[in-house]
């Protein structure tokens, strides 16, 4: 088993593969990372050379030609927005002018400030032209951020590259997004431990990751405090304020792109609506922990405290 970690996509990326020897293993890892670097170059909104930056910079001005892969990613992002009734929305990046979770925000935005920016949020406003393969934000100040779906997409591309190379097993992790295939060098399955939020350290169930992906989103991974209130970094696109009520959302799906986008959406939808959505989808499972530490899970997972 060979492993390497690199800073990419705004987080720690770790690629683990099983191989005949270290040299071959590290060659495979470099191939996986090269796929992820390419995606990072496309979607990093802070990179002036990225597609995302070009789309944002031309908001209200003109459409931007985008690579075929990113155009398809934008289409899928819109589909997930429709599926989640707008709980997942890549255009909520417009709220970044008000909400910053890097320690630079002096005070919490007021309702009037949010009301002034909220009209710039709305996935239906993003204009995609399939014929010319362009993307256009029609109003100045509109922005997109593809991190919530793009990291999972990067993980999937790297995993597909490994499968094409017939790498027998491994995992690719980007922050809270992880995808696995094959088995460990010992022949054992890759396992995900679902922990008890009340009894710290107790694992309620080990779930095998067989050709599947998992995404875990903690709303307090980044936060800002004001008085006795803590605001997490997951935004509710409908209100313009941070989502409330969910501490953590975990989604297991066939690919990391879907699991990542859905995990972010569940933080907005809340336990009841979120679990209902995942049950409707099928072939997907989820665990939601609310602010009180109460767990909710889909029927395909049997979780209980001994």
Secondary structure, DSSP 8 states (H G I E B T S, - for coil): -EEEEEEETTEEEEEEE--SSHHHHHHHHHHHHHHHHHHHHHH-TT-TTSHHHHHHHTTTT--EE--HHHHHHHHHHHHHHHHTTTSS-GGGGGGGGT---SS---S---HHHHHHHHTT--GGGEEEETTTTEEEE-STT-----HHHHHHHHHHHHHHHHHHTT--EEEEEETTEEEEEE--TTS---EEEEE-SSSTT-EEEEEE-SS-EEEEEETTSSEEEETTEEEES-B-TTTSSB--SEEEEEEEESSHHHHHHHHHHHHHHHHHHHHHHHHHH-S-EEEEEETTS-EEE-TT------
